[in-house]
């Protein structure tokens, strides 16, 4: 079963995030701690790391795209 990776709430007032870089593609094998995407909010820029190991089965974001907190970044299946 695939795990949904969602944009977390980065701060109390943050509702939107901007994806400035994507580090994964469909089919990539990843481990815990591997970078997924770089995001920018109105206050910070940070890299979201994977919390699980597996294979990227779907990427739902594009570079330079704007998304809301809670939107799905990607799906990761057990390897």
C-alpha positions in Angstrom: 0.0 0.0 0.0 1.3 3.5 -0.9 1.9 6.1 1.8 0.6 9.6 1.0 3.2 12.4 1.7 1.4 15.7 2.4 2.6 19.2 2.9 2.6 19.7 6.7 1.6 22.9 8.5 4.9 24.8 8.7 3.6 27.5 11.0 0.4 28.7 12.5 -0.3 31.2 9.8 1.0 29.2 6.8 -1.7 28.0 4.4 0.2 28.0 1.1 3.6 26.7 0.0 5.7 27.2 -3.2 7.7 24.3 -4.6 11.1 25.6 -5.7 12.8 22.2 -6.4 11.8 18.6 -6.8 14.4 15.9 -6.0 12.4 12.7 -6.9 10.8 11.1 -9.9 8.4 8.2 -10.4 10.3 4.9 -10.0 13.0 6.3 -7.7 14.0 4.3 -4.6 14.3 6.4 -1.5 15.2 5.9 2.1 14.2 7.6 5.3 15.8 11.1 5.3 16.2 11.4 1.5 15.1 14.8 0.2 11.7 15.0 -1.6 11.1 18.7 -2.4 12.3 22.1 -1.4 9.5 24.4 -0.4 9.2 28.1 0.4 6.6 29.8 2.6 6.2 33.4 3.4 8.7 32.9 6.3 11.1 30.0 5.5 12.7 27.8 2.8 13.2 24.2 3.7 13.7 20.7 2.3 11.0 18.1 3.0 12.7 14.7 3.7 11.0 11.3 3.4 9.7 9.7 6.6 9.5 6.3 4.9 11.6 4.1 2.6 10.2 2.7 -0.6 9.6 3.6 -4.3 8.0 6.8 -5.6 4.9 5.8 -7.5 3.4 9.2 -8.1 4.5 12.8 -7.9 1.7 15.3 -7.6 3.7 18.6 -7.6 5.6 20.6 -10.2 8.5 23.0 -9.9 7.3 26.6 -9.3 3.9 25.4 -8.3 1.9 26.7 -5.4 0.0 24.4 -3.1 -2.0 24.4 0.1 -1.0 22.8 3.4 -2.4 19.2 3.3 -2.0 18.7 -0.4 -0.4 15.4 -1.5 3.2 15.8 -2.6 3.8 12.2 -3.7 3.0 8.6 -3.0 5.6 6.1 -1.7 5.0 2.3 -2.0 6.7 -0.2 0.2 9.9 -1.5 -1.6 
